[in-house]
Amino acid sequence: MTNNKSAFVVSADWLQERLGDPSIRILDASWYLPAQKRNPKAEYDAGHIPGAVFFDQDAIADHTSGLPHTLPSPEAFAEAVGALGVSESDTIVVYDGPGIMTAPRVWWELRIMGAKNVYVLDGGMDGWKREGRPVSTDVPSPKPATFKPSFTPAAVTSLMGMKQIVADGAIQIADARGAPRFYGEEAEPRAGLRSGHMPGAHSLPSGVFSENGKLKDLESLRQTFAAAGVDLSKPVVTTCGSGVTAAIITLALQSLGHTDNTLYDGSWSEWGGRADTAVVTGRE
């Protein structure tokens, strides 16, 4: 990859040249909100990148939390990913439908669970198909692998941690939800949640980091953070609706060499659904 692009993103050309390489594992991590009217598993079954296995973000999660998509235990994650034929030592490429949408969440999960060589596919499956690249309906039956987890708890912010961050203001908050939701001008897609944002949060809608499904170049990413008032020399916690698109901000941060960042896993599904959390609205 060229120097002006993220070290964590690979091009469709790069991946196509390596199709069939036994050291590379490909994961389709597509996931959609109901309003998007797309079924990720049905799309996978209808045609996916050859050799790709489907990573179900609804299934590979902590189902005891009462929240969507929260991280499973390292052991449960390792078991699920191992069953997909993936080990922590593999080179792993993760993609989604539109590109730079839900794949970064699985990129983040794999990395904080101990995988070192994890990449997101630029352009996603939509771009792959537009360019007439090979598509398969064959569903792989991978030989189960052993994924040895090495979890980094410091990469994840809890509700208690988030309350402390809001209270003391020492860590910048970057929110990936759309601006109307952030400012409380539009209802949340999940019932029972208040609208608005955490005091002091910066609005960085997930779509501002990509163009046509491809992550923007590093200088553009840098300018995007600057325009939102985020100081890249200081720590950041990322958040969104349910912890998925927050990882797009994490990907952008880490692409710029920013390492002092965490992701608030409960995100607005947790914060906006409680009576004991501070919420502000408006554009002031």
C-alpha positions in Angstrom: 0.0 0.0 0.0 1.1 3.6 -0.6 2.2 5.7 2.2 -0.9 8.0 2.1 -3.2 5.1 2.8 -3.9 3.2 6.0 -1.7 0.3 6.8 -4.8 -1.6 8.0 -6.6 -1.5 4.6 -6.0 -3.6 1.5 -7.2 -3.0 -2.0 -9.4 -5.3 -4.1 -6.4 -5.9 -6.4 -4.3 -7.0 -3.5 -6.9 -9.5 -2.3 -7.7 -10.8 -5.8 -4.1 -11.6 -6.4 -4.0 -13.7 -3.2 -7.3 -15.6 -3.6 -6.6 -19.2 -2.7 -3.6 -18.4 -0.6 -3.9 -20.9 2.3 -2.3 -18.4 4.8 -5.1 -15.8 4.2 -8.6 -16.0 5.8 -11.4 -13.9 4.4 -14.4 -12.9 6.6 -17.7 -11.4 5.4 -18.7 -9.3 8.4 -21.6 -7.5 6.8 -24.4 -6.3 9.1 -27.3 -3.9 8.5 -29.9 -1.9 10.4 -33.5 -2.8 9.5 -33.9 0.6 7.7 -31.2 -0.5 5.2 -33.3 -3.3 4.1 -30.4 -5.6 3.3 -30.0 -9.2 4.6 -26.3 -9.9 5.1 -26.6 -13.7 5.2 -28.8 -13.8 2.1 -26.4 -11.6 0.2 -23.5 -13.9 1.3 -25.3 -17.0 0.1 -26.1 -15.3 -3.2 -22.5 -14.6 -3.9 -19.3 -13.8 -1.9 -15.6 -13.4 -2.3 -14.2 -16.9 -3.1 -13.1 -18.6 0.1 -14.9 -16.1 2.4 -16.8 -17.4 5.5 -19.6 -15.5 7.1 -18.9 -13.8 10.4 -22.3 -13.2 12.1 -22.0 -10.2 14.3 -25.4 -10.9 16.0 -24.3 -14.4 16.9 -20.7 -13.8 17.9 -21.6 -11.5 20.8 -22.4 -11.6 24.5 -26.0 -12.6 24.7 -26.2 -12.0 28.5 -25.6 -8.3 28.4 -29.1 -7.3 27.2 -27.3 -5.1 24.5 -26.7 -5.8 20.9 -23.2 -6.7 19.7 -21.3 -6.5 23.0 -18.0 -8.4 23.1 -18.2 -12.1 24.0 -15.6 -13.5 26.4 -12.2 -14.1 24.9 -12.9 -17.9 25.2 -16.3 -17.7 23.5 -14.8 -15.4 20.8 -11.9 -17.8 20.2 -14.2 -20.8 20.0 -16.5 -19.1 17.4 -13.7 -17.7 15.3 -11.7 -21.0 15.5 -14.8 -22.8 14.2 -14.6 -20.5 11.1 -11.1 -21.8 10.5 -9.3 -18.7 11.7 -6.4 -18.7 14.1 -4.7 -15.6 15.6 -1.6 -16.1 13.5 -3.4 -16.0 10.1 -3.5 -13.0 7.8 -7.2 -12.0 8.0 -9.1 -9.8 5.6 -12.5 -8.6 6.7 -15.1 -7.0 4.4 -18.7 -5.8 4.4 -21.2 -4.8 1.8 -20.8 -1.0 1.3 -17.1 -0.9 2.4 -15.8 0.7 5.6 -19.1 0.1 7.4 -19.3 -2.9 9.7 -16.0 -4.7 8.8 -13.9 -2.4 11.1 -15.8 -3.7 14.1 -14.6 -7.2 13.4 -11.1 -5.9 12.5 -11.1 -4.3 16.0 -12.4 -7.4 17.8 -9.8 -9.7 16.2 -7.0 -7.3 17.0 -8.0 -6.8 20.7 -8.4 -10.6 21.0 -4.9 -11.2 19.9 -4.7 -11.4 16.1 -1.9 -9.3 14.7 -2.4 -9.3 10.9 -5.9 -8.1 10.3 -7.0 -5.9 7.4 -10.2 -4.3 6.1 -11.0 -4.6 2.4 -11.3 -1.2 0.7 -14.5 -0.8 -1.4 -16.4 -3.7 0.2 -18.3 -6.4 -1.6 -20.4 -3.8 -3.5 -17.2 -2.4 -5.0 -15.8 -5.9 -5.6 -19.0 -6.8 -7.6 -19.1 -3.4 -9.5 -15.6 -4.1 -10.7 -16.5 -7.5 -12.0 -14.2 -9.5 -9.7 -14.8 -13.2 -9.0 -17.8 -14.2 -6.9 -18.6 -17.6 -5.5 -21.7 -19.3 -4.1 -19.7 -22.2 -2.7 -19.8 -22.1 1.1 -16.5 -23.2 2.5 -16.3 -25.9 5.1 -13.1 -24.8 6.8 -11.1 -27.1 9.0 -11.6 -25.8 12.6 -8.6 -23.9 13.8 -7.3 -23.0 17.3 -7.5 -19.3 18.0 -5.4 -18.5 21.1 -6.9 -15.3 22.6 -4.8 -12.6 24.1 -7.3 -10.1 25.2 -6.5 -6.4 25.7 -9.1 -5.2 28.3 -7.7 -1.6 28.1 -9.1 -1.3 24.6 -12.7 -1.4 25.8 -14.5 1.2 27.9 -17.3 0.1 30.2 -20.3 2.0 31.4 -18.5 2.9 34.6 -15.5 4.0 32.7 -17.7 6.1 30.3 -19.4 7.8 33.2 -16.0 8.8 34.6 -14.9 10.1 31.2 -18.0 12.3 30.9 -17.5 13.5 34.5 -13.9 14.5 34.2 -13.6 15.5 30.6 -10.0 14.2 30.3 -10.6 11.9 27.4 -12.2 13.1 24.1 -15.4 11.4 23.0 -16.0 10.7 19.3 -19.5 9.7 18.3 -20.1 7.9 15.0 -23.9 8.3 14.8 -25.4 10.6 12.2 -25.6 14.3 13.2 -29.4 14.4 13.5 -29.3 11.5 16.1 -26.3 13.1 17.8 -28.0 16.5 18.2 -31.3 14.9 19.3 -33.2 16.0 16.2 -34.0 12.5 15.1 -35.3 9.5 17.1 -32.9 6.6 17.7 -33.6 3.5 15.6 -33.9 1.4 18.7 -37.0 1.9 20.8 -36.8 3.3 24.3 -33.6 5.3 23.9 -33.3 9.0 24.5 -32.0 11.2 21.7 -28.9 13.4 22.0 -25.3 12.9 23.0 -22.9 12.7 25.9 -21.8 16.1 27.3 -18.6 17.1 25.6 -18.8 14.6 22.7 -17.6 15.4 19.2 -19.8 14.5 16.2 -17.9 12.3 13.7 -20.6 10.5 11.6 -19.2 7.2 10.4 -19.6 8.1 6.7 -17.1 11.0 6.8 -14.1 8.7 6.9 -14.7 7.0 3.5 -15.6 7.8 -0.1 -17.3 5.2 -2.4 -16.7 2.6 0.3 -12.9 3.3 0.5 -11.1 4.8 3.5 -9.9 8.3 2.8 -6.2 9.0 2.6 -4.3 9.8 5.8 -4.3 13.6 5.3 -8.0 13.7 4.7 -8.5 11.6 7.9 -6.3 14.0 9.8 -8.4 17.0 8.5 -11.6 15.3 9.4 -10.6 14.9 13.0 -9.3 18.5 13.1 -12.6 19.8 11.7 -14.5 18.0 14.4 -12.2 19.5 17.1 -10.5 16.3 18.0 -6.9 16.7 19.1 -4.9 13.6 17.9 -2.2 14.2 20.6 -4.8 13.3 23.3 -6.7 10.1 24.2 -10.0 9.3 22.5 -12.9 7.0 23.3 -15.2 6.1 20.3 -18.9 5.4 20.5 -21.9 5.0 18.2 -25.3 3.3 18.4 -24.4 -0.3 19.3 -20.6 -0.4 19.2 -20.2 -1.3 15.5 -19.6 1.9 13.5 -17.5 3.3 16.4 -14.8 1.0 15.1 -14.7 3.1 11.9 -13.4 6.0 14.0 -11.0 3.6 15.7 -9.7 2.4 12.4 -9.2 6.0 11.3 -7.4 6.9 14.5 -5.1 3.9 14.4 -4.4 4.5 10.7 -3.0 7.8 11.8 -0.8 6.2 14.4 -3.1 7.2 17.3 -2.9 4.4 19.8 -4.4 5.9 23.0 -8.0 5.1 22.1 -10.7 2.8 23.4 -14.2 1.8 22.2 -17.2 2.2 24.5 -18.8 -1.2 23.8 -22.3 -0.5 25.2 -22.4 2.7 23.2 -25.8 4.6 22.9 -27.8 1.4 23.2 -26.6 1.4 26.8 -26.1 5.1 27.5 -29.3 6.3 25.9 -31.4 3.6 27.6 -30.6 4.6 31.2 -32.0 7.2 33.6 -28.7 7.8 35.3 -26.6 9.0 32.4 -26.2 12.6 31.2 -27.6 13.4 27.8 -27.5 16.8 26.0 -29.3 17.9 22.8 -29.0 20.8 20.4 -26.1 22.2 18.4 -24.7 24.5 21.0 
